[in-house]
Amino acid sequence: MRRLVLLHCPQMAEQAKRLQQFSLATRERQQDAGYPVDRRIEVREISWGRFPDNFPDIFIRDLETMIRDDVIFLASFDNPFVIFEQMSVIYTLAEFNPHSLKILLPYFPTGTMERVDSEGQVVTAATLAQMISALAPAGHGPVPLYIWDIHALQNRHYFGQNITPRFKTGVKYLRNIIRDIPNVSIGYPDAGAWKRFKVMFTRRDPEHHWDFVICKKIRDPNDKSKRVVVIEDGDPSGRHMVVIDDLGHSCGTLIKCGQAMKDAGASAVSCYVTHGVMENEAWKKLLDAGFENVWITDSCPQTAVEVDGQGPFKVISLVPSMYDAIFDR
């Protein structure tokens, strides 16, 4: 039987360990229930070194034994400096041509630059997609690339024929958590977030009714150089509002959206972002911003470690969803 081999970057070492543990626990449950048992996930190590000039010195251990295996690489492009070394590993794996290759990239980091508004802007989302698409064909067709809550679905069209992007979501785990909270309504920071995530609370959850509130940014009538967040649609009065977005950077919009809902009579406000980038410790702004809960996933592992257990923060693991991606579920 072909082995299922999981390789990972250093940032994803803990997630790889949890994936292996999740695999073992799932196999035990399947055996006890008399179901067909999934293959065991074998975690293999990569030596991630650097030469004195700071260029990568990488060694993939036992690569020659993987030619008949199904190989998964768990990546994290959490800053631009690690993309080169991880792409080098991905290219090498594809060139070795194992039986199959999958890439799990929970956070596609350049999603906010997916379009051009004026000449001179550089669409870095397209650049990164082209870099990934330059790998050699591996396995029996295009390499599946799994991404969670990508910022803009049109990024799909930036990838070449050697890559098949497959999109997953962390919102379904939030939905399971908040279903038992009384008087919950869903808040969206703008119409774009509403269009993106409303399906998770309508067609994919038809047995539960979710009221919603949509916000928007307008120019501050007292200072035209500034923007304020106002409610465009819906009524948060007396509701526990959960503001949902795909990613958080400075967290300013989340805070303003939460304040607008409290000013309109919300009984409580929480928020969720799949990708808590929150560079320069922006997450600290949320500690005293009046949120009852701040949920993020572990797609940005460094932030997840920093915030876990801090104030209102709660980290939702994407490991079960990663496991489903590995087995095409």
N, C-alpha and C positions, 0 to 999 in steps of 0.2 A: 504494500500500500504506500502511496506517495505520502511523504511527510508534509506537515503544514508548518512552515518555518516563519517566525516573526523576527524581523530585524527592526532596530529603532535608533533614532538619534539620541544623544545624551539627555536632552530636555524631556523626552518621553519615556525615560527608564521606569518611572513609577507606574505610568499607565500600562506599559508592556507587562510589568509584573502583575498588575491587577487583571489584565486580560488573561494571562495564564491561569491565575487563580479562579477567575470567572469561568474559564473553560473547564477546569477540573470539577468545579461545583456543578456546572451544567451537565457534564457527563454523568456525574453521580445521580442527579435527579432523573436523567433520561434512563439510566440503568434501572433505578428503583421503580420507575413507571412502566418499564418494559418497552420503551420507545427505541427506535434506531439511535445509536450513540454517535454524536459528532466526533470528528477527529480531534486528537489532542493538539494543542498549540505548543510548539517548541520554540522557546525564545533563544536566539543565538546572539552572540556578542560581536560588536565591531570595536576595534581599537581606534579611538579618535584622538590622535596626537597632532602636534604642530612642530614644524621646523623652526629654527631660530628666527627666520624672517616672517614667521606667523602664518605661512601657508600650510595647508592641511597635510598631515602625515597619517594616512588612514589605511587600516588593514582589515579586510572582511575575512574573518576566520572561517575555515572549512568551506570556502566558496565552491571548491571543485566537487563537493559532495551534494550540492544543491541542484544539480542540473536536471534531476528528475522530480524535483520537489515543487510544491506550490509555495511561493515566497510572497510575503507581505512586508512592506516597509512603512513604518509609522513615523511620519515626518512632523516637524514643527518649524515653520519659517517665522519664528517669533521676532527675529530682527534680521536686517539685510545681510549681516556679516556671516550668518550660518547657512545662507542659501547656497553659496558656492560649494561648500563641503558636502552638503546633503545631496545636491544635484549630481556631484561627482560619484557618490555612492549609487544613486538611482541609475545613472548612465551605465555604470559598471554592471549592476545587476541585470539590466536589460540586455546589454551586449553579451552577457554570459548565457542568456536565453534559457532560463529554467522552464519547467513545464508550464508554469503560469506566474504572473507577477501582478500584484495589486499595490497601489499606493494609498495610504490613508493620510490625508492632510486636513485635520479638523478645521483649521483656520486659514483661509486664503487671504493673505494680509494686504493685498493692494486693491481690495474691492472698492474703496472709496475713490479710486482713480480709474474708473471703468469707461469713462466717456470724455469727449472733448467739448468744452463750452466755447473755447476761442482758440484761434491758431497759436501754436507755440506750446500748448499744454501737452505733456507726455503721458500717454495712456499706459501706465506701468502694469496694469492688470493684463493688458495684451502682451506686454513684454515677458512677464512671468509665465503666462500661458504658452507662449512660443518656446521659451526655454524648456519647459516641461515636455512639450510636444516634440522636441528634437531628439528624444531618446529613441533607441532602436526598437523595432517591433519585438515583442516578447510574448511567448506563449502562442496561443492560437488566434490572436487577433489584437485589436487595440487594447492598451493597458487601461484597466479601470482606475479612475482617480476619484476617491470619495472625499467630498467636501461637505462640511456641516454649515447650514444657514449662510450660504454665500451671499454677499451684499447685493449683487444684482444678477438676476438669472441670465441676462444677455452675455455674461462672461463665458457661458457655454460655447458661444460661437467664436471665441478667440483661440480655442484649442484645435490642434491639427488632427490628422487622421490616425495618428498613432496613440491617441488618448481618447478614452470615453469618460467624460465627467459624469459622475453620479452624485446626486445631491441628497443629503440626509438632514435631519433637523433635531435640535435638542428641545424644541418647544413642547413636544408631546410629553416629555418628562415633567415639565412645569405644569402642564395641564392636569396631569394625574395628582400633583401635589395640591393645587389650589382648588380642585373640585370639591374638597371637603371644607373649605373656608366659607363661612356664612356671608351672604350678600356680596359676593365677588362680581366685579365687572372688569372688563379688559380695557386698558387705555393704550392708545397708540400716539406716539409723539408727532406723527404727520400722516397724511393720506397714503404715502408710500409704504409705511409700515403696516397700515391697515390692509392695503391691497395684497401685501406679501403674506401676512400671517392670518388673515381672517378665515382662510380655508381650514386652518387647524382647529377653529372653534365653531365651524358650521358643518361643512360636508364631512369632515373627519371625526366629528363628535356630534352626530345628529340627535342623540338622546338627551343632550344637555343644552339648555338655553343660556347663551352668554350675551348679556348686554354689553355695549361698548361705548367708548367715548374717544373722539378723534380730536387731537390738538393741531395747531398750526402756528408758525412763526409769522409775526407781522412787525412792521416798523413801530418802534416806541413813539407814540404821539408827542411825548415830551422831549425826545432826543432821536432825531431821524437817523443817527449813525448807529443806533442800537436796535436790537430786535427783542421782542417779548413773545412769550408763548401764551396763547389764548385757546379756549375751547371752541372748536368749530362745529361739532356735532355730538349730541348725547348729553346726559345729565348725570354727573357723579354724586349728586346729593345723597347722603346716607349710605353710600356704597363703599366697600373696600376695593379701591382701584389698584389693579396690577398693570403697571406700564411695561410694555413689551417692545424690545427692539433687538436687532441682530448683533450690534456691537456698541461698545462704549469706549470712547477715547478720553476726552476731557471731563465727561459726565455732566457738563453744563446743561445740555438739553434735558436730560433726565431730571435734574434738580428743578429746573424751571417748569417742566411738565407736572411734576409732583406738586409743586407749589400752586400751580394754577388749579389743580383738582382739589387741593385742600381749601383754597379760597372759594371754590364753588360748592363747598359743603361735603366733600368726601369724608367718610368716617375714619378711614385709614388709607394709607398709600404704601404700596410695595412696588418693586420693579424687578425686571429680569432682562439680562442681555446674554446671548449665547457666548459672545466673545468679549471677555473683559480685558481688553488691551490695557486701558487705564495707565498709560505711560506716565513716567515721572510721579508715581504714587498718587495719581488722580483719584484713586479709590478712597483716599482719606477724606475727600470732600463729601462722600456719601455717609460717613460715620455719624454726622450730626445734621443730616439734611431732612430728618423727619420720616425716613422710610422705616416701616415696620419690618420688612424683609427685603434683602437685596440678593437675588439669586443670579449666579453666573455658573457657567460650566467650566470644566478643566481643559478647554480647547487652547487656552493660553496658560500653560502650566506654571510659569513663574508667578503670574498674578494670582492664580488659584492657591498656590502655597502661601503667598503673602497675606491674603484676606481670610483664609479659612479660620473660622472661629472669632473673627474680629467683628464686634458690634452686630449689626443686622445681617452680615454676610453669611450665605449658605452656598456651598459648592455642589453642583449637580454633576455627577460623573457621566461622561459619554461612553464609558467602557461597554455597557450593554449594547449600545448602538454600534460601536466599533465591532463588537462580536457579530452582530447581525450583518454588518457589511462584509466581514470576512467570509461568512457563509451565504452571502447573496440573499438576505432576507429583508 
